[in-house]
Amino acid sequence: MLKRTITAIIAILLFFPFVIFGGWPFYLVMLLIASIGLYELLKMRKMTTYKFPLILTIVLLWTLLLPTLTIEGFTFPAISQMDIVFITALLLLAYTVLVKNKFTFEDASFMLLGAIYIGLGFHYFIVIQEIGLQYIFYAIVVILATDVGAYFSGSLFGKHKLWPEISPKKTIEGAIGGVILAVIVGTVFHLIIPVHDSILMVIMVSLFASIVGQIGDLVESAYKRYYGVKDSGHLLPGHGGILDRFDSWLLVFPFLHFIQFVA
């Protein structure tokens, strides 16, 4: 527990100044974090030895991650991000032919989906940071409250397993406790730093954001169990890898964008 706490404090001190000040230093940090996350995902499936597909997938990730830039009348990327997704898909499929199916259709699909999953998750984190820091901290507070509420509720009252095949320790009671604490903390946060005109909307969004965050956690647990690994990586002592810490973020920030809660 001491190691986890020390790691969390160091990570906050290193990461959040970039979030607060924004700009290119923030973009570069997000590129680094997302790239490590993608590498962790591909390493679980033992796909990091495919150098050409790996480079293609990282380029796609970066394209999805960064906002559109305009420099002296030139817009980058000159083609849409969706076009780049299709181009990457075609190149990956062509590569399966060139290597005579040593790199398969399933491998290409996994790389493509992995880049979209991680790229769009962090992309909306960047978009929301540019709109307003209050939304970033609101979402993080709701996610942390969900984790804390689920942990203590599960420890004290947990009897019924939520999804034992995926995450044996999680319970229904823990999941409910996480949602309840997330709604309380999210509402209190709103009373101190308003994030919407309607407190009822904040309550509802906090509830669903908590559920979405728990789904994000379960998604990562599912593929870790499928590929037989305990943690996505070992970068953060006591916490695991980047994906172990950001799994809920990858779904919650797109969720807040898609429901147009952030404006």
C-alpha positions as CSV (number, residue, x, y, z in Angstrom):
1,M,0.0,0.0,0.0
2,L,2.9,2.4,0.8
3,K,4.4,1.7,-2.6
4,R,1.1,2.4,-4.3
5,T,0.7,5.7,-2.4
6,I,4.2,6.9,-3.1
7,T,3.8,6.0,-6.8
8,A,0.5,7.8,-7.0
9,I,1.9,11.0,-5.4
10,I,4.9,11.1,-7.7
11,A,2.7,10.4,-10.8
12,I,0.4,13.3,-9.8
13,L,3.3,15.7,-9.2
14,L,4.8,14.8,-12.6
15,F,1.6,14.6,-14.7
16,F,-0.8,17.2,-13.6
17,P,1.4,20.3,-14.1
18,F,1.4,19.4,-17.8
19,V,-2.4,19.0,-17.7
20,I,-2.9,22.4,-16.0
21,F,-0.5,24.4,-18.3
22,G,-1.5,22.6,-21.5
23,G,0.1,23.4,-24.9
24,W,2.8,21.4,-26.7
25,P,4.4,20.0,-23.5
26,F,1.0,18.5,-22.6
27,Y,0.5,17.1,-26.1
28,L,4.0,15.5,-26.0
29,V,3.3,13.9,-22.6
30,M,0.0,12.5,-23.9
31,L,1.7,11.1,-27.0
32,L,4.2,9.4,-24.8
33,I,1.6,8.0,-22.4
34,A,-0.7,6.8,-25.2
35,S,2.2,5.2,-27.1
36,I,3.3,3.3,-24.0
37,G,-0.3,2.2,-23.5
38,L,-0.6,0.9,-27.0
39,Y,2.7,-0.9,-26.7
40,E,1.5,-2.6,-23.5
41,L,-1.7,-3.7,-25.3
42,L,0.3,-5.2,-28.3
43,K,2.8,-6.8,-26.0
44,M,0.1,-8.8,-24.3
45,R,-0.7,-10.4,-27.6
46,K,3.1,-10.7,-28.4
47,M,2.8,-8.5,-31.4
48,T,5.6,-6.0,-30.8
49,T,8.0,-8.0,-33.0
50,Y,6.0,-6.9,-36.1
51,K,8.0,-3.7,-36.7
52,F,6.3,-2.4,-39.9
53,P,2.7,-2.9,-38.5
54,L,3.9,-1.5,-35.2
55,I,5.1,1.7,-36.8
56,L,1.9,2.1,-38.9
57,T,-0.2,1.6,-35.8
58,I,1.7,4.2,-33.7
59,V,1.4,6.7,-36.6
60,L,-2.3,6.1,-36.6
61,L,-2.5,6.5,-32.8
62,W,-0.7,9.9,-33.0
63,T,-2.9,11.0,-35.8
64,L,-6.0,10.2,-33.8
65,L,-4.6,11.7,-30.7
66,L,-3.5,15.2,-31.7
67,P,-5.9,18.0,-32.6
68,T,-5.9,19.4,-36.2
69,L,-3.1,21.9,-36.6
70,T,-2.9,24.9,-39.0
71,I,0.5,26.4,-39.7
72,E,0.7,29.3,-42.2
73,G,-2.3,28.2,-44.1
74,F,-1.3,24.5,-44.2
75,T,-3.6,22.1,-42.2
76,F,-2.2,18.9,-40.8
77,P,-3.3,16.3,-41.4
78,A,-4.2,17.3,-44.9
79,I,-6.6,14.3,-45.1
80,S,-9.2,13.4,-42.5
81,Q,-8.4,11.1,-39.6
82,M,-11.0,8.6,-40.9
83,D,-9.1,8.5,-44.2
84,I,-5.9,7.7,-42.3
85,V,-7.8,4.9,-40.5
86,F,-8.7,3.4,-43.8
87,I,-5.3,3.8,-45.3
88,T,-3.7,2.1,-42.2
89,A,-6.2,-0.7,-42.5
90,L,-5.4,-1.3,-46.2
91,L,-1.6,-1.2,-45.5
92,L,-2.0,-3.7,-42.7
93,L,-4.1,-6.0,-44.8
94,A,-1.5,-5.7,-47.7
95,Y,1.2,-6.7,-45.2
96,T,-0.6,-9.9,-44.4
97,V,-0.2,-10.9,-48.1
98,L,3.4,-9.8,-48.3
99,V,4.4,-12.0,-45.3
100,K,2.1,-14.9,-46.4
101,N,-0.2,-14.8,-43.4
102,K,2.6,-14.9,-40.7
103,F,0.9,-11.6,-39.8
104,T,-2.8,-12.4,-39.9
105,F,-6.1,-10.7,-40.5
106,E,-6.8,-11.0,-36.8
107,D,-3.4,-9.4,-36.0
108,A,-4.3,-6.5,-38.3
109,S,-7.7,-6.1,-36.7
110,F,-6.3,-6.1,-33.2
111,M,-3.7,-3.4,-34.0
112,L,-6.3,-1.2,-35.7
113,L,-8.8,-1.5,-32.9
114,G,-6.1,-1.0,-30.3
115,A,-5.0,2.3,-31.9
116,I,-8.6,3.5,-32.1
117,Y,-9.4,2.4,-28.5
118,I,-6.4,4.2,-27.0
119,G,-6.2,7.0,-29.5
120,L,-9.7,8.2,-29.2
121,G,-9.8,7.7,-25.4
122,F,-6.8,10.1,-24.9
123,H,-7.9,12.3,-27.8
124,Y,-11.1,13.3,-25.9
125,F,-9.0,13.8,-22.8
126,I,-7.0,16.4,-24.8
127,V,-10.1,18.0,-26.3
128,I,-11.8,18.4,-22.9
129,Q,-8.6,19.8,-21.3
130,E,-8.7,22.5,-24.0
131,I,-12.4,23.3,-23.2
132,G,-11.9,23.6,-19.4
133,L,-9.9,22.1,-16.6
134,Q,-13.0,21.9,-14.4
135,Y,-14.3,19.1,-16.6
136,I,-11.0,17.2,-16.4
137,F,-10.9,17.3,-12.6
138,Y,-14.7,16.5,-12.3
139,A,-14.2,13.3,-14.4
140,I,-11.1,12.3,-12.5
141,V,-12.8,12.9,-9.1
142,V,-15.8,10.7,-10.2
143,I,-13.4,8.0,-11.4
144,L,-11.4,8.0,-8.2
145,A,-14.6,8.1,-6.1
146,T,-15.9,5.1,-8.0
147,D,-12.7,3.2,-7.3
148,V,-12.6,4.1,-3.6
149,G,-16.4,3.4,-3.1
150,A,-16.1,0.1,-4.9
151,Y,-13.1,-1.0,-2.8
152,F,-14.6,-0.2,0.6
153,S,-18.1,-1.4,-0.3
154,G,-16.8,-4.6,-1.7
155,S,-14.6,-5.2,1.3
156,L,-17.3,-4.5,3.8
157,F,-20.5,-5.8,2.1
158,G,-19.4,-7.8,-0.9
159,K,-21.1,-11.2,-1.2
160,H,-22.3,-11.5,-4.8
161,K,-19.6,-11.6,-7.5
162,L,-20.1,-9.1,-10.3
163,W,-18.3,-11.1,-13.1
164,P,-16.0,-13.8,-11.6
165,E,-14.8,-15.0,-15.0
166,I,-13.4,-11.6,-15.8
167,S,-12.5,-10.1,-12.4
168,P,-12.9,-12.5,-9.5
169,K,-12.6,-9.9,-6.7
170,K,-15.2,-7.4,-7.9
171,T,-18.7,-7.7,-6.4
172,I,-22.1,-6.2,-7.2
173,E,-22.1,-4.5,-3.8
174,G,-18.8,-3.0,-4.6
175,A,-20.0,-1.7,-7.9
176,I,-23.1,-0.1,-6.4
177,G,-21.0,1.5,-3.6
178,G,-18.7,2.9,-6.3
179,V,-21.7,4.5,-8.1
180,I,-23.1,5.9,-4.9
181,L,-19.9,7.5,-3.8
182,A,-19.2,8.8,-7.3
183,V,-22.6,10.6,-7.4
184,I,-22.0,12.1,-4.0
185,V,-18.5,13.3,-4.7
186,G,-19.4,14.5,-8.2
187,T,-22.3,16.5,-6.9
188,V,-20.2,18.1,-4.1
189,F,-17.5,18.9,-6.7
190,H,-20.2,20.6,-8.8
191,L,-21.4,22.7,-5.8
192,I,-17.8,24.0,-5.4
193,I,-16.8,24.2,-9.0
194,P,-19.9,24.3,-11.3
195,V,-19.7,22.1,-14.4
196,H,-23.3,22.4,-15.6
197,D,-26.4,24.5,-15.3
198,S,-28.5,21.6,-13.8
199,I,-27.5,19.8,-10.7
200,L,-29.9,17.0,-11.7
201,M,-27.9,16.6,-14.9
202,V,-24.7,16.4,-12.8
203,I,-26.2,13.7,-10.6
204,M,-27.2,11.6,-13.7
205,V,-24.0,12.1,-15.5
206,S,-22.0,11.2,-12.4
207,L,-24.0,8.0,-12.1
208,F,-23.5,6.9,-15.7
209,A,-19.9,8.1,-15.8
210,S,-19.2,5.8,-12.8
211,I,-20.8,2.9,-14.6
212,V,-18.9,3.6,-17.8
213,G,-15.7,3.8,-15.8
214,Q,-16.3,0.4,-14.2
215,I,-17.0,-1.0,-17.7
216,G,-13.6,0.4,-18.8
217,D,-12.0,-1.3,-15.9
218,L,-13.7,-4.6,-16.8
219,V,-12.7,-4.3,-20.4
220,E,-9.0,-4.2,-19.4
221,S,-9.5,-7.0,-16.9
222,A,-11.1,-9.1,-19.7
223,Y,-8.2,-8.9,-22.1
224,K,-5.6,-9.3,-19.3
225,R,-7.3,-12.5,-18.2
226,Y,-7.6,-13.7,-21.9
227,Y,-3.9,-13.1,-22.5
228,G,-2.9,-14.5,-19.1
229,V,-1.2,-11.4,-17.6
230,K,-1.6,-9.9,-14.2
231,D,-0.8,-6.3,-15.1
232,S,-0.6,-4.5,-18.5
233,G,3.0,-3.4,-17.6
234,H,5.4,-2.6,-14.8
235,L,6.0,1.1,-15.3
236,L,4.2,2.2,-12.2
237,P,5.3,0.3,-9.1
238,G,2.4,-1.0,-7.1
239,H,0.0,0.0,-9.9
240,G,1.1,-1.9,-13.0
241,G,1.2,-0.3,-16.4
242,I,-0.3,2.7,-18.1
243,L,-3.5,0.9,-19.1
244,D,-4.0,-0.3,-15.5
245,R,-4.2,3.3,-14.4
246,F,-6.0,4.8,-17.4
247,D,-8.5,2.1,-18.3
248,S,-11.5,4.0,-17.0
249,W,-10.3,7.3,-18.5
250,L,-10.3,5.7,-22.0
251,L,-14.1,5.3,-21.9
252,V,-15.2,8.1,-19.5
253,F,-13.8,11.1,-21.4
254,P,-15.3,9.9,-24.8
255,F,-18.6,9.3,-22.9
256,L,-18.7,12.9,-21.6
257,H,-18.0,14.2,-25.1
258,F,-20.6,12.1,-26.8
259,I,-23.4,13.0,-24.5
260,Q,-22.3,16.7,-25.0
261,F,-21.9,17.2,-21.2
262,V,-18.7,19.2,-21.9
263,A,-19.4,22.5,-23.6
